[in-house]
Every structure is written in C-alpha cells, then in structure tokens.
Amino acid sequence: MSKRAVLEVIALGAEDAVAAQEGGADRLELVTDMAADGLTPSRTGFEVIRGAVDIPLRVMLRLADGFAAGDIDALVARASDLREAGAEEFVLGFLTADGDADLVAVERLITVLDGCRWTFHRAIDRAAHRETLRKQLADLPGLDTYLTAGAATGVDDGLAVLKAEAARAASGEPGYEPQILVGGGLRLDHLPELRSAGLTAFHIGGAARPQGWTSPVSPDAVRVWREALDG
C-alpha cells in the first residue's frame, strides 16, 4: 500500500478553508490577492482560518508580485506577527536579479521562523539554475518542500524535469531531500504519470474553484482530486 498522497489547496479565507478540508485537503496554503499571484494574509485573516479548520496551514510570505524580496524589514515584521498569532508553517521564495536564491532575504526570514517548516515556492521554476538553487538552500533549517511545476510555464512543460527530480530524490541525492509538491497548471490527467514517477504531493488553486477565483473553493472539486489521488 503506497503512502497517502498529500493534497494542498490554496485558501483565501475561512469559507475556502472549510470547503477544502471538507473535500479532503491535507493542508492549506494561505494567501491573499491572487491577482498578484498570492500575497501574505493579514494576522486576523490567519487567525480566522486557524479557528475554522484543524488541518495544517502554510502561510505565504510575500508582499508584492514577482520574485524579488522587496521590503525585507516589512516582511520580517509580518512573519514575526504571524508567528505570534500561532502560524507554524510558511511558504516563501526569493530570487536575485541574476536568478539565484536570495539567501540574504531567505536567511533573515527563517531566523524569525525559528525552526518552523517551510516551502520554497515556484521561484525555483524561474531560477537561472535549479540545481544550483537547491545547493544554495540545502542546509537551511526548516526547508521541507519545493512547490514546483518543473517549468515556469507549468506542469505540461515541466513533466520531464519533475520526473528527473523525483528520481534524484529517490536515489538519495543531496539537496533533493525536501518533498516535491507539484503545482502550477496541474491537471487531473497529469496524475497517473506523476504518481508512477514516485511523486506524492500535489497543490491546486484554480482547480478547486470551477467557477473561477472570484468564487470560493468547491468541496466537490477538491473531493474529485482526493479520490483521484487515493484511487
């Protein structure tokens, strides 16, 4: 019996969170403002969602669209505030202008996170060299997941990369210990190929909202993914 696959769903508020949990999500990624590709929610927003569901929550740390860290002092302050509110898992990812990991920004944030687990998000898909980025981040405390489509343009174009990275992870290659969380243009028809390659964690946003981002998460839509992964 293979281990149950992880299903992470983007939640913008408590209604989304409750629906996603009801549909069988294992974990939520909390963001606000999807027009800017997902920014940090408010402390109050986090607290309301935390009170509404009991599954793990990963909170986005990002103040502006794009992959530059921007105002790192403001971001550190927000992260500190969210930690005080009880946030225990986070999502972040910043690149320098050259497409390397912005280690200054990342290290300042994870100092505040103080051992919390975190995901390095799809900035990896925009990095100049994926392998170099993994080496740059390899020894950072708390990093347990990479959210990636394998390509900046989405899973359709990233399948070969995802399968190759899954193989490197399976062989125990250094830098490939964090779980690969597949997301970004992910569709149900990708799952058989990804599962057979040994990938075990999946992330959906729009797929959980058949009516679009202006409508809440549909528990039925999430359940379809849960059943596909469990089947």
Secondary structure, DSSP 8 states (H G I E B T S, - for coil): -----EEEEEESSHHHHHHHHHHT-SEEEE-B-GGGT-B---HHHHHHHHHH--S-EEEE--SSSSSS---HHHHHHHHHHHHHTT--EEEE--B-TTSSB-HHHHHHHHHHHTT-EEEE-GGGGGSS-HHHHHHHHTT-TTEEEEEE-SSTT-HHHHHHHHHHHHHHHHTT-TT--SEEEE-SS--GGGHHHHHHTT--EEEESGGG-TT-TTS---HHHHHHHHHHHH-
